[in-house]
Amino acid sequence: SCATMIANRDPAEFECPNEIDLAREDNRHAAFGYGPHRCLGSHLARREIVIGLEEWLARIPAFRIKTGTEPITFGGHVFGIENLILDWS
């Protein structure tokens, strides 16, 4: 078996796997399982994520990653960001 966090970051399967792309085509992401065991709520969850992010981003000031800094990330069973320094417009 393969851990889903590794499968989802395979550059042979996903173009630019380390970038967030909400409009990614042919996204066979494994987070919701696959085959007969695929999560029944996966389509609803994906729509909720997109709508939530769109609404949140429309309400907060413009921002960008502060020049000269990079996000500090960590991996394991859950990929995450430990530190992200932003400049707000």
HTML snippet that shows the backbone in 3Dmol.js (N, CA, C, O; Angstrom):
<script src="https://3Dmol.org/build/3Dmol-min.js"></script>
<div id="view" style="width:600px;height:400px;position:relative"></div>
<script>
const pdb = `
ATOM      1  N   SER A   1       0.841  -1.182   0.000  1.00  0.00           N
ATOM      2  CA  SER A   1       0.000   0.000   0.000  1.00  0.00           C
ATOM      3  C   SER A   1       0.881   1.238   0.000  1.00  0.00           C
ATOM      4  O   SER A   1       2.068   1.167   0.317  1.00  0.00           O
ATOM      5  N   CYS A   2       0.298   2.358  -0.354  1.00  0.00           N
ATOM      6  CA  CYS A   2       1.027   3.625  -0.459  1.00  0.00           C
ATOM      7  C   CYS A   2       0.313   4.663   0.400  1.00  0.00           C
ATOM      8  O   CYS A   2      -0.912   4.778   0.364  1.00  0.00           O
ATOM      9  N   ALA A   3       1.083   5.406   1.161  1.00  0.00           N
ATOM     10  CA  ALA A   3       0.500   6.475   1.973  1.00  0.00           C
ATOM     11  C   ALA A   3      -0.073   7.546   1.045  1.00  0.00           C
ATOM     12  O   ALA A   3       0.582   7.936   0.078  1.00  0.00           O
ATOM     13  N   THR A   4      -1.283   8.025   1.325  1.00  0.00           N
ATOM     14  CA  THR A   4      -1.938   8.988   0.437  1.00  0.00           C
ATOM     15  C   THR A   4      -1.170  10.293   0.328  1.00  0.00           C
ATOM     16  O   THR A   4      -1.204  10.932  -0.724  1.00  0.00           O
ATOM     17  N   MET A   5      -0.474  10.711   1.390  1.00  0.00           N
ATOM     18  CA  MET A   5       0.247  11.979   1.302  1.00  0.00           C
ATOM     19  C   MET A   5       1.405  11.893   0.326  1.00  0.00           C
ATOM     20  O   MET A   5       1.840  12.918  -0.200  1.00  0.00           O
ATOM     21  N   ILE A   6       1.916  10.697   0.071  1.00  0.00           N
ATOM     22  CA  ILE A   6       2.969  10.525  -0.925  1.00  0.00           C
ATOM     23  C   ILE A   6       2.341  10.458  -2.314  1.00  0.00           C
ATOM     24  O   ILE A   6       2.851  11.070  -3.252  1.00  0.00           O
ATOM     25  N   ALA A   7       1.259   9.734  -2.453  1.00  0.00           N
ATOM     26  CA  ALA A   7       0.591   9.594  -3.754  1.00  0.00           C
ATOM     27  C   ALA A   7       0.138  10.944  -4.282  1.00  0.00           C
ATOM     28  O   ALA A   7       0.208  11.192  -5.486  1.00  0.00           O
ATOM     29  N   ASN A   8      -0.320  11.806  -3.411  1.00  0.00           N
ATOM     30  CA  ASN A   8      -0.846  13.105  -3.823  1.00  0.00           C
ATOM     31  C   ASN A   8       0.239  14.085  -4.239  1.00  0.00           C
ATOM     32  O   ASN A   8      -0.073  15.151  -4.772  1.00  0.00           O
ATOM     33  N   ARG A   9       1.496  13.756  -4.013  1.00  0.00           N
ATOM     34  CA  ARG A   9       2.591  14.667  -4.342  1.00  0.00           C
ATOM     35  C   ARG A   9       3.510  14.086  -5.411  1.00  0.00           C
ATOM     36  O   ARG A   9       4.660  14.507  -5.539  1.00  0.00           O
ATOM     37  N   ASP A  10       3.012  13.130  -6.170  1.00  0.00           N
ATOM     38  CA  ASP A  10       3.794  12.480  -7.218  1.00  0.00           C
ATOM     39  C   ASP A  10       3.811  13.362  -8.468  1.00  0.00           C
ATOM     40  O   ASP A  10       2.766  13.555  -9.090  1.00  0.00           O
ATOM     41  N   PRO A  11       4.984  13.906  -8.854  1.00  0.00           N
ATOM     42  CA  PRO A  11       5.030  14.771 -10.034  1.00  0.00           C
ATOM     43  C   PRO A  11       4.686  14.042 -11.337  1.00  0.00           C
ATOM     44  O   PRO A  11       4.350  14.687 -12.330  1.00  0.00           O
ATOM     45  N   ALA A  12       4.765  12.717 -11.345  1.00  0.00           N
ATOM     46  CA  ALA A  12       4.358  11.966 -12.536  1.00  0.00           C
ATOM     47  C   ALA A  12       2.834  11.965 -12.681  1.00  0.00           C
ATOM     48  O   ALA A  12       2.319  11.772 -13.782  1.00  0.00           O
ATOM     49  N   GLU A  13       2.118  12.176 -11.588  1.00  0.00           N
ATOM     50  CA  GLU A  13       0.649  12.173 -11.598  1.00  0.00           C
ATOM     51  C   GLU A  13       0.074  13.585 -11.566  1.00  0.00           C
ATOM     52  O   GLU A  13      -0.957  13.845 -12.187  1.00  0.00           O
ATOM     53  N   PHE A  14       0.727  14.502 -10.850  1.00  0.00           N
ATOM     54  CA  PHE A  14       0.222  15.861 -10.659  1.00  0.00           C
ATOM     55  C   PHE A  14       1.249  16.874 -11.137  1.00  0.00           C
ATOM     56  O   PHE A  14       2.387  16.882 -10.667  1.00  0.00           O
ATOM     57  N   GLU A  15       0.846  17.735 -12.077  1.00  0.00           N
ATOM     58  CA  GLU A  15       1.719  18.820 -12.500  1.00  0.00           C
ATOM     59  C   GLU A  15       1.847  19.807 -11.339  1.00  0.00           C
ATOM     60  O   GLU A  15       0.839  20.225 -10.769  1.00  0.00           O
ATOM     61  N   CYS A  16       3.059  20.177 -10.990  1.00  0.00           N
ATOM     62  CA  CYS A  16       3.342  21.096  -9.875  1.00  0.00           C
ATOM     63  C   CYS A  16       2.625  20.629  -8.602  1.00  0.00           C
ATOM     64  O   CYS A  16       1.758  21.340  -8.095  1.00  0.00           O
ATOM     65  N   PRO A  17       2.971  19.447  -8.079  1.00  0.00           N
ATOM     66  CA  PRO A  17       2.234  18.877  -6.948  1.00  0.00           C
ATOM     67  C   PRO A  17       2.342  19.678  -5.657  1.00  0.00           C
ATOM     68  O   PRO A  17       1.520  19.490  -4.760  1.00  0.00           O
ATOM     69  N   ASN A  18       3.320  20.557  -5.531  1.00  0.00           N
ATOM     70  CA  ASN A  18       3.492  21.332  -4.304  1.00  0.00           C
ATOM     71  C   ASN A  18       2.760  22.662  -4.343  1.00  0.00           C
ATOM     72  O   ASN A  18       2.843  23.441  -3.393  1.00  0.00           O
ATOM     73  N   GLU A  19       2.040  22.936  -5.433  1.00  0.00           N
ATOM     74  CA  GLU A  19       1.286  24.179  -5.554  1.00  0.00           C
ATOM     75  C   GLU A  19      -0.202  23.913  -5.348  1.00  0.00           C
ATOM     76  O   GLU A  19      -0.728  22.882  -5.766  1.00  0.00           O
ATOM     77  N   ILE A  20      -0.866  24.860  -4.697  1.00  0.00           N
ATOM     78  CA  ILE A  20      -2.318  24.767  -4.538  1.00  0.00           C
ATOM     79  C   ILE A  20      -2.955  25.260  -5.824  1.00  0.00           C
ATOM     80  O   ILE A  20      -2.711  26.393  -6.239  1.00  0.00           O
ATOM     81  N   ASP A  21      -3.758  24.438  -6.453  1.00  0.00           N
ATOM     82  CA  ASP A  21      -4.441  24.784  -7.693  1.00  0.00           C
ATOM     83  C   ASP A  21      -5.871  24.266  -7.588  1.00  0.00           C
ATOM     84  O   ASP A  21      -6.137  23.093  -7.852  1.00  0.00           O
ATOM     85  N   LEU A  22      -6.787  25.150  -7.202  1.00  0.00           N
ATOM     86  CA  LEU A  22      -8.174  24.736  -6.998  1.00  0.00           C
ATOM     87  C   LEU A  22      -8.867  24.347  -8.291  1.00  0.00           C
ATOM     88  O   LEU A  22      -9.914  23.700  -8.260  1.00  0.00           O
ATOM     89  N   ALA A  23      -8.298  24.733  -9.431  1.00  0.00           N
ATOM     90  CA  ALA A  23      -8.895  24.400 -10.724  1.00  0.00           C
ATOM     91  C   ALA A  23      -8.118  23.288 -11.426  1.00  0.00           C
ATOM     92  O   ALA A  23      -8.250  23.114 -12.638  1.00  0.00           O
ATOM     93  N   ARG A  24      -7.321  22.544 -10.690  1.00  0.00           N
ATOM     94  CA  ARG A  24      -6.499  21.478 -11.285  1.00  0.00           C
ATOM     95  C   ARG A  24      -7.391  20.495 -12.044  1.00  0.00           C
ATOM     96  O   ARG A  24      -8.392  20.011 -11.517  1.00  0.00           O
ATOM     97  N   GLU A  25      -7.013  20.213 -13.278  1.00  0.00           N
ATOM     98  CA  GLU A  25      -7.748  19.262 -14.119  1.00  0.00           C
ATOM     99  C   GLU A  25      -7.284  17.841 -13.797  1.00  0.00           C
ATOM    100  O   GLU A  25      -6.164  17.644 -13.327  1.00  0.00           O
ATOM    101  N   ASP A  26      -8.128  16.873 -14.045  1.00  0.00           N
ATOM    102  CA  ASP A  26      -7.781  15.456 -13.849  1.00  0.00           C
ATOM    103  C   ASP A  26      -7.147  15.209 -12.482  1.00  0.00           C
ATOM    104  O   ASP A  26      -6.095  14.576 -12.385  1.00  0.00           O
ATOM    105  N   ASN A  27      -7.785  15.706 -11.435  1.00  0.00           N
ATOM    106  CA  ASN A  27      -7.241  15.609 -10.081  1.00  0.00           C
ATOM    107  C   ASN A  27      -7.701  14.309  -9.431  1.00  0.00           C
ATOM    108  O   ASN A  27      -8.788  14.248  -8.857  1.00  0.00           O
ATOM    109  N   ARG A  28      -6.879  13.279  -9.522  1.00  0.00           N
ATOM    110  CA  ARG A  28      -7.208  11.995  -8.899  1.00  0.00           C
ATOM    111  C   ARG A  28      -6.594  11.944  -7.501  1.00  0.00           C
ATOM    112  O   ARG A  28      -5.878  11.003  -7.158  1.00  0.00           O
ATOM    113  N   HIS A  29      -6.880  12.952  -6.713  1.00  0.00           N
ATOM    114  CA  HIS A  29      -6.353  13.075  -5.355  1.00  0.00           C
ATOM    115  C   HIS A  29      -6.835  11.905  -4.510  1.00  0.00           C
ATOM    116  O   HIS A  29      -7.995  11.504  -4.608  1.00  0.00           O
ATOM    117  N   ALA A  30      -5.956  11.358  -3.685  1.00  0.00           N
ATOM    118  CA  ALA A  30      -6.283  10.145  -2.926  1.00  0.00           C
ATOM    119  C   ALA A  30      -6.772  10.412  -1.499  1.00  0.00           C
ATOM    120  O   ALA A  30      -6.998   9.465  -0.745  1.00  0.00           O
ATOM    121  N   ALA A  31      -6.939  11.680  -1.117  1.00  0.00           N
ATOM    122  CA  ALA A  31      -7.316  11.987   0.264  1.00  0.00           C
ATOM    123  C   ALA A  31      -8.665  11.395   0.662  1.00  0.00           C
ATOM    124  O   ALA A  31      -8.875  11.073   1.832  1.00  0.00           O
ATOM    125  N   PHE A  32      -9.572  11.249  -0.286  1.00  0.00           N
ATOM    126  CA  PHE A  32     -10.898  10.718   0.013  1.00  0.00           C
ATOM    127  C   PHE A  32     -11.005   9.226  -0.281  1.00  0.00           C
ATOM    128  O   PHE A  32     -12.105   8.675  -0.329  1.00  0.00           O
ATOM    129  N   GLY A  33      -9.873   8.583  -0.474  1.00  0.00           N
ATOM    130  CA  GLY A  33      -9.883   7.164  -0.818  1.00  0.00           C
ATOM    131  C   GLY A  33     -10.091   6.994  -2.310  1.00  0.00           C
ATOM    132  O   GLY A  33     -10.066   7.964  -3.068  1.00  0.00           O
ATOM    133  N   TYR A  34     -10.297   5.760  -2.720  1.00  0.00           N
ATOM    134  CA  TYR A  34     -10.468   5.491  -4.142  1.00  0.00           C
ATOM    135  C   TYR A  34     -11.180   4.160  -4.304  1.00  0.00           C
ATOM    136  O   TYR A  34     -11.266   3.355  -3.377  1.00  0.00           O
ATOM    137  N   GLY A  35     -11.686   3.956  -5.512  1.00  0.00           N
ATOM    138  CA  GLY A  35     -12.401   2.713  -5.787  1.00  0.00           C
ATOM    139  C   GLY A  35     -13.700   2.630  -5.007  1.00  0.00           C
ATOM    140  O   GLY A  35     -14.331   3.654  -4.745  1.00  0.00           O
ATOM    141  N   PRO A  36     -14.110   1.416  -4.629  1.00  0.00           N
ATOM    142  CA  PRO A  36     -15.387   1.237  -3.935  1.00  0.00           C
ATOM    143  C   PRO A  36     -15.389   1.828  -2.521  1.00  0.00           C
ATOM    144  O   PRO A  36     -16.448   1.946  -1.904  1.00  0.00           O
ATOM    145  N   HIS A  37     -14.235   2.192  -2.013  1.00  0.00           N
ATOM    146  CA  HIS A  37     -14.151   2.737  -0.656  1.00  0.00           C
ATOM    147  C   HIS A  37     -14.042   4.260  -0.652  1.00  0.00           C
ATOM    148  O   HIS A  37     -13.771   4.851   0.393  1.00  0.00           O
ATOM    149  N   ARG A  38     -14.245   4.901  -1.791  1.00  0.00           N
ATOM    150  CA  ARG A  38     -14.164   6.355  -1.887  1.00  0.00           C
ATOM    151  C   ARG A  38     -15.238   6.992  -1.003  1.00  0.00           C
ATOM    152  O   ARG A  38     -16.366   6.506  -0.924  1.00  0.00           O
ATOM    153  N   CYS A  39     -14.872   8.067  -0.355  1.00  0.00           N
ATOM    154  CA  CYS A  39     -15.780   8.791   0.534  1.00  0.00           C
ATOM    155  C   CYS A  39     -16.998   9.299  -0.243  1.00  0.00           C
ATOM    156  O   CYS A  39     -16.850   9.952  -1.276  1.00  0.00           O
ATOM    157  N   LEU A  40     -18.193   8.999   0.253  1.00  0.00           N
ATOM    158  CA  LEU A  40     -19.420   9.431  -0.418  1.00  0.00           C
ATOM    159  C   LEU A  40     -19.579  10.948  -0.408  1.00  0.00           C
ATOM    160  O   LEU A  40     -20.231  11.509  -1.288  1.00  0.00           O
ATOM    161  N   GLY A  41     -18.996  11.604   0.567  1.00  0.00           N
ATOM    162  CA  GLY A  41     -19.133  13.053   0.679  1.00  0.00           C
ATOM    163  C   GLY A  41     -18.022  13.839   0.011  1.00  0.00           C
ATOM    164  O   GLY A  41     -17.934  15.052   0.202  1.00  0.00           O
ATOM    165  N   SER A  42     -17.170  13.184  -0.768  1.00  0.00           N
ATOM    166  CA  SER A  42     -16.000  13.863  -1.331  1.00  0.00           C
ATOM    167  C   SER A  42     -16.368  15.016  -2.254  1.00  0.00           C
ATOM    168  O   SER A  42     -15.704  16.052  -2.226  1.00  0.00           O
ATOM    169  N   HIS A  43     -17.402  14.868  -3.067  1.00  0.00           N
ATOM    170  CA  HIS A  43     -17.775  15.945  -3.990  1.00  0.00           C
ATOM    171  C   HIS A  43     -18.294  17.158  -3.218  1.00  0.00           C
ATOM    172  O   HIS A  43     -17.967  18.297  -3.554  1.00  0.00           O
ATOM    173  N   LEU A  44     -19.097  16.917  -2.192  1.00  0.00           N
ATOM    174  CA  LEU A  44     -19.588  18.007  -1.357  1.00  0.00           C
ATOM    175  C   LEU A  44     -18.424  18.678  -0.625  1.00  0.00           C
ATOM    176  O   LEU A  44     -18.360  19.906  -0.565  1.00  0.00           O
ATOM    177  N   ALA A  45     -17.517  17.895  -0.078  1.00  0.00           N
ATOM    178  CA  ALA A  45     -16.377  18.457   0.650  1.00  0.00           C
ATOM    179  C   ALA A  45     -15.517  19.328  -0.257  1.00  0.00           C
ATOM    180  O   ALA A  45     -15.084  20.404   0.156  1.00  0.00           O
ATOM    181  N   ARG A  46     -15.265  18.885  -1.475  1.00  0.00           N
ATOM    182  CA  ARG A  46     -14.469  19.685  -2.419  1.00  0.00           C
ATOM    183  C   ARG A  46     -15.161  21.011  -2.721  1.00  0.00           C
ATOM    184  O   ARG A  46     -14.500  22.050  -2.758  1.00  0.00           O
ATOM    185  N   ARG A  47     -16.461  20.999  -2.936  1.00  0.00           N
ATOM    186  CA  ARG A  47     -17.198  22.252  -3.199  1.00  0.00           C
ATOM    187  C   ARG A  47     -17.156  23.165  -1.982  1.00  0.00           C
ATOM    188  O   ARG A  47     -16.983  24.376  -2.124  1.00  0.00           O
ATOM    189  N   GLU A  48     -17.312  22.597  -0.784  1.00  0.00           N
ATOM    190  CA  GLU A  48     -17.261  23.404   0.434  1.00  0.00           C
ATOM    191  C   GLU A  48     -15.900  24.076   0.591  1.00  0.00           C
ATOM    192  O   GLU A  48     -15.824  25.236   0.996  1.00  0.00           O
ATOM    193  N   ILE A  49     -14.836  23.360   0.275  1.00  0.00           N
ATOM    194  CA  ILE A  49     -13.493  23.930   0.375  1.00  0.00           C
ATOM    195  C   ILE A  49     -13.344  25.099  -0.593  1.00  0.00           C
ATOM    196  O   ILE A  49     -12.869  26.167  -0.207  1.00  0.00           O
ATOM    197  N   VAL A  50     -13.746  24.904  -1.846  1.00  0.00           N
ATOM    198  CA  VAL A  50     -13.615  25.960  -2.854  1.00  0.00           C
ATOM    199  C   VAL A  50     -14.458  27.175  -2.472  1.00  0.00           C
ATOM    200  O   VAL A  50     -13.962  28.301  -2.496  1.00  0.00           O
ATOM    201  N   ILE A  51     -15.714  26.961  -2.123  1.00  0.00           N
ATOM    202  CA  ILE A  51     -16.598  28.074  -1.768  1.00  0.00           C
ATOM    203  C   ILE A  51     -16.081  28.789  -0.527  1.00  0.00           C
ATOM    204  O   ILE A  51     -16.061  30.020  -0.486  1.00  0.00           O
ATOM    205  N   GLY A  52     -15.664  28.039   0.478  1.00  0.00           N
ATOM    206  CA  GLY A  52     -15.131  28.652   1.699  1.00  0.00           C
ATOM    207  C   GLY A  52     -13.915  29.519   1.429  1.00  0.00           C
ATOM    208  O   GLY A  52     -13.827  30.639   1.932  1.00  0.00           O
ATOM    209  N   LEU A  53     -12.982  29.017   0.643  1.00  0.00           N
ATOM    210  CA  LEU A  53     -11.782  29.800   0.322  1.00  0.00           C
ATOM    211  C   LEU A  53     -12.120  31.027  -0.520  1.00  0.00           C
ATOM    212  O   LEU A  53     -11.597  32.112  -0.267  1.00  0.00           O
ATOM    213  N   GLU A  54     -12.988  30.868  -1.518  1.00  0.00           N
ATOM    214  CA  GLU A  54     -13.371  32.011  -2.354  1.00  0.00           C
ATOM    215  C   GLU A  54     -14.024  33.108  -1.517  1.00  0.00           C
ATOM    216  O   GLU A  54     -13.693  34.283  -1.675  1.00  0.00           O
ATOM    217  N   GLU A  55     -14.944  32.740  -0.633  1.00  0.00           N
ATOM    218  CA  GLU A  55     -15.634  33.731   0.191  1.00  0.00           C
ATOM    219  C   GLU A  55     -14.686  34.392   1.185  1.00  0.00           C
ATOM    220  O   GLU A  55     -14.754  35.603   1.399  1.00  0.00           O
ATOM    221  N   TRP A  56     -13.804  33.605   1.792  1.00  0.00           N
ATOM    222  CA  TRP A  56     -12.850  34.150   2.764  1.00  0.00           C
ATOM    223  C   TRP A  56     -11.882  35.107   2.075  1.00  0.00           C
ATOM    224  O   TRP A  56     -11.635  36.205   2.574  1.00  0.00           O
ATOM    225  N   LEU A  57     -11.328  34.695   0.926  1.00  0.00           N
ATOM    226  CA  LEU A  57     -10.365  35.543   0.221  1.00  0.00           C
ATOM    227  C   LEU A  57     -11.002  36.827  -0.293  1.00  0.00           C
ATOM    228  O   LEU A  57     -10.318  37.843  -0.412  1.00  0.00           O
ATOM    229  N   ALA A  58     -12.295  36.804  -0.599  1.00  0.00           N
ATOM    230  CA  ALA A  58     -12.990  38.010  -1.055  1.00  0.00           C
ATOM    231  C   ALA A  58     -13.183  39.016   0.074  1.00  0.00           C
ATOM    232  O   ALA A  58     -13.424  40.193  -0.192  1.00  0.00           O
ATOM    233  N   ARG A  59     -13.083  38.580   1.322  1.00  0.00           N
ATOM    234  CA  ARG A  59     -13.375  39.442   2.467  1.00  0.00           C
ATOM    235  C   ARG A  59     -12.136  39.956   3.198  1.00  0.00           C
ATOM    236  O   ARG A  59     -12.245  40.877   4.007  1.00  0.00           O
ATOM    237  N   ILE A  60     -10.978  39.390   2.936  1.00  0.00           N
ATOM    238  CA  ILE A  60      -9.770  39.830   3.636  1.00  0.00           C
ATOM    239  C   ILE A  60      -8.942  40.711   2.708  1.00  0.00           C
ATOM    240  O   ILE A  60      -9.092  40.635   1.488  1.00  0.00           O
ATOM    241  N   PRO A  61      -8.063  41.554   3.275  1.00  0.00           N
ATOM    242  CA  PRO A  61      -7.216  42.397   2.421  1.00  0.00           C
ATOM    243  C   PRO A  61      -6.291  41.547   1.551  1.00  0.00           C
ATOM    244  O   PRO A  61      -5.997  40.392   1.862  1.00  0.00           O
ATOM    245  N   ALA A  62      -5.841  42.157   0.449  1.00  0.00           N
ATOM    246  CA  ALA A  62      -4.881  41.467  -0.420  1.00  0.00           C
ATOM    247  C   ALA A  62      -3.607  41.182   0.372  1.00  0.00           C
ATOM    248  O   ALA A  62      -3.250  41.938   1.276  1.00  0.00           O
ATOM    249  N   PHE A  63      -2.931  40.101   0.033  1.00  0.00           N
ATOM    250  CA  PHE A  63      -1.715  39.729   0.745  1.00  0.00           C
ATOM    251  C   PHE A  63      -0.774  38.999  -0.190  1.00  0.00           C
ATOM    252  O   PHE A  63      -1.167  38.533  -1.260  1.00  0.00           O
ATOM    253  N   ARG A  64       0.477  38.909   0.234  1.00  0.00           N
ATOM    254  CA  ARG A  64       1.478  38.112  -0.475  1.00  0.00           C
ATOM    255  C   ARG A  64       2.502  37.641   0.539  1.00  0.00           C
ATOM    256  O   ARG A  64       2.600  38.196   1.634  1.00  0.00           O
ATOM    257  N   ILE A  65       3.260  36.626   0.183  1.00  0.00           N
ATOM    258  CA  ILE A  65       4.323  36.152   1.069  1.00  0.00           C
ATOM    259  C   ILE A  65       5.393  37.229   1.134  1.00  0.00           C
ATOM    260  O   ILE A  65       5.825  37.749   0.105  1.00  0.00           O
ATOM    261  N   LYS A  66       5.817  37.560   2.338  1.00  0.00           N
ATOM    262  CA  LYS A  66       6.790  38.632   2.541  1.00  0.00           C
ATOM    263  C   LYS A  66       8.068  38.336   1.765  1.00  0.00           C
ATOM    264  O   LYS A  66       8.605  37.230   1.820  1.00  0.00           O
ATOM    265  N   THR A  67       8.547  39.350   1.038  1.00  0.00           N
ATOM    266  CA  THR A  67       9.769  39.224   0.254  1.00  0.00           C
ATOM    267  C   THR A  67      10.924  38.792   1.144  1.00  0.00           C
ATOM    268  O   THR A  67      11.114  39.328   2.236  1.00  0.00           O
ATOM    269  N   GLY A  68      11.683  37.830   0.674  1.00  0.00           N
ATOM    270  CA  GLY A  68      12.844  37.347   1.417  1.00  0.00           C
ATOM    271  C   GLY A  68      12.535  36.254   2.418  1.00  0.00           C
ATOM    272  O   GLY A  68      13.434  35.776   3.109  1.00  0.00           O
ATOM    273  N   THR A  69      11.267  35.848   2.507  1.00  0.00           N
ATOM    274  CA  THR A  69      10.901  34.768   3.427  1.00  0.00           C
ATOM    275  C   THR A  69      10.304  33.612   2.636  1.00  0.00           C
ATOM    276  O   THR A  69       9.863  33.783   1.500  1.00  0.00           O
ATOM    277  N   GLU A  70      10.296  32.457   3.241  1.00  0.00           N
ATOM    278  CA  GLU A  70       9.644  31.290   2.660  1.00  0.00           C
ATOM    279  C   GLU A  70       8.853  30.593   3.758  1.00  0.00           C
ATOM    280  O   GLU A  70       9.264  30.608   4.918  1.00  0.00           O
ATOM    281  N   PRO A  71       7.729  29.985   3.409  1.00  0.00           N
ATOM    282  CA  PRO A  71       6.973  29.241   4.421  1.00  0.00           C
ATOM    283  C   PRO A  71       7.818  28.120   5.008  1.00  0.00           C
ATOM    284  O   PRO A  71       8.593  27.476   4.300  1.00  0.00           O
ATOM    285  N   ILE A  72       7.665  27.894   6.298  1.00  0.00           N
ATOM    286  CA  ILE A  72       8.309  26.760   6.959  1.00  0.00           C
ATOM    287  C   ILE A  72       7.270  25.651   7.003  1.00  0.00           C
ATOM    288  O   ILE A  72       6.213  25.799   7.617  1.00  0.00           O
ATOM    289  N   THR A  73       7.582  24.542   6.348  1.00  0.00           N
ATOM    290  CA  THR A  73       6.619  23.453   6.242  1.00  0.00           C
ATOM    291  C   THR A  73       7.091  22.226   7.004  1.00  0.00           C
ATOM    292  O   THR A  73       8.268  22.100   7.341  1.00  0.00           O
ATOM    293  N   PHE A  74       6.163  21.335   7.266  1.00  0.00           N
ATOM    294  CA  PHE A  74       6.496  20.052   7.875  1.00  0.00           C
ATOM    295  C   PHE A  74       5.666  18.980   7.195  1.00  0.00           C
ATOM    296  O   PHE A  74       4.585  19.253   6.673  1.00  0.00           O
ATOM    297  N   GLY A  75       6.171  17.778   7.206  1.00  0.00           N
ATOM    298  CA  GLY A  75       5.483  16.667   6.555  1.00  0.00           C
ATOM    299  C   GLY A  75       5.132  15.604   7.566  1.00  0.00           C
ATOM    300  O   GLY A  75       5.058  15.869   8.765  1.00  0.00           O
ATOM    301  N   GLY A  76       4.922  14.430   7.088  1.00  0.00           N
ATOM    302  CA  GLY A  76       4.489  13.319   7.928  1.00  0.00           C
ATOM    303  C   GLY A  76       3.147  12.840   7.428  1.00  0.00           C
ATOM    304  O   GLY A  76       2.911  12.808   6.220  1.00  0.00           O
ATOM    305  N   HIS A  77       2.268  12.469   8.329  1.00  0.00           N
ATOM    306  CA  HIS A  77       0.936  12.021   7.912  1.00  0.00           C
ATOM    307  C   HIS A  77       0.083  13.180   7.427  1.00  0.00           C
ATOM    308  O   HIS A  77      -0.835  12.988   6.630  1.00  0.00           O
ATOM    309  N   VAL A  78       0.384  14.381   7.905  1.00  0.00           N
ATOM    310  CA  VAL A  78      -0.335  15.572   7.470  1.00  0.00           C
ATOM    311  C   VAL A  78       0.698  16.609   7.062  1.00  0.00           C
ATOM    312  O   VAL A  78       1.592  16.938   7.842  1.00  0.00           O
ATOM    313  N   PHE A  79       0.579  17.127   5.839  1.00  0.00           N
ATOM    314  CA  PHE A  79       1.464  18.189   5.373  1.00  0.00           C
ATOM    315  C   PHE A  79       0.911  19.504   5.878  1.00  0.00           C
ATOM    316  O   PHE A  79      -0.292  19.748   5.779  1.00  0.00           O
ATOM    317  N   GLY A  80       1.761  20.350   6.415  1.00  0.00           N
ATOM    318  CA  GLY A  80       1.268  21.610   6.939  1.00  0.00           C
ATOM    319  C   GLY A  80       2.296  22.712   6.879  1.00  0.00           C
ATOM    320  O   GLY A  80       3.450  22.483   6.516  1.00  0.00           O
ATOM    321  N   ILE A  81       1.878  23.897   7.233  1.00  0.00           N
ATOM    322  CA  ILE A  81       2.742  25.070   7.274  1.00  0.00           C
ATOM    323  C   ILE A  81       2.860  25.502   8.721  1.00  0.00           C
ATOM    324  O   ILE A  81       1.860  25.767   9.388  1.00  0.00           O
ATOM    325  N   GLU A  82       4.094  25.570   9.197  1.00  0.00           N
ATOM    326  CA  GLU A  82       4.358  25.973  10.576  1.00  0.00           C
ATOM    327  C   GLU A  82       4.446  27.484  10.705  1.00  0.00           C
ATOM    328  O   GLU A  82       4.032  28.050  11.716  1.00  0.00           O
ATOM    329  N   ASN A  83       4.990  28.144   9.671  1.00  0.00           N
ATOM    330  CA  ASN A  83       5.218  29.576   9.741  1.00  0.00           C
ATOM    331  C   ASN A  83       5.060  30.170   8.346  1.00  0.00           C
ATOM    332  O   ASN A  83       5.652  29.670   7.390  1.00  0.00           O
ATOM    333  N   LEU A  84       4.270  31.228   8.223  1.00  0.00           N
ATOM    334  CA  LEU A  84       4.042  31.887   6.941  1.00  0.00           C
ATOM    335  C   LEU A  84       3.952  33.384   7.207  1.00  0.00           C
ATOM    336  O   LEU A  84       2.982  33.858   7.799  1.00  0.00           O
ATOM    337  N   ILE A  85       4.962  34.124   6.769  1.00  0.00           N
ATOM    338  CA  ILE A  85       5.006  35.566   7.014  1.00  0.00           C
ATOM    339  C   ILE A  85       4.416  36.282   5.803  1.00  0.00           C
ATOM    340  O   ILE A  85       4.884  36.109   4.677  1.00  0.00           O
ATOM    341  N   LEU A  86       3.377  37.091   6.050  1.00  0.00           N
ATOM    342  CA  LEU A  86       2.661  37.766   4.972  1.00  0.00           C
ATOM    343  C   LEU A  86       2.817  39.272   5.050  1.00  0.00           C
ATOM    344  O   LEU A  86       2.970  39.835   6.134  1.00  0.00           O
ATOM    345  N   ASP A  87       2.777  39.922   3.896  1.00  0.00           N
ATOM    346  CA  ASP A  87       2.617  41.370   3.784  1.00  0.00           C
ATOM    347  C   ASP A  87       1.173  41.608   3.374  1.00  0.00           C
ATOM    348  O   ASP A  87       0.691  41.028   2.401  1.00  0.00           O
ATOM    349  N   TRP A  88       0.485  42.466   4.122  1.00  0.00           N
ATOM    350  CA  TRP A  88      -0.914  42.768   3.829  1.00  0.00           C
ATOM    351  C   TRP A  88      -0.993  44.110   3.118  1.00  0.00           C
ATOM    352  O   TRP A  88      -0.293  45.052   3.490  1.00  0.00           O
ATOM    353  N   SER A  89      -1.837  44.206   2.101  1.00  0.00           N
ATOM    354  CA  SER A  89      -2.009  45.464   1.357  1.00  0.00           C
ATOM    355  C   SER A  89      -3.064  46.318   2.026  1.00  0.00           C
ATOM    356  O   SER A  89      -3.358  47.417   1.555  1.00  0.00           O
TER     357      SER A  89
END
`;
const viewer = $3Dmol.createViewer("view");
viewer.addModel(pdb, "pdb");
viewer.setStyle({}, {cartoon: {color: "spectrum"}});
viewer.zoomTo();
viewer.render();
</script>
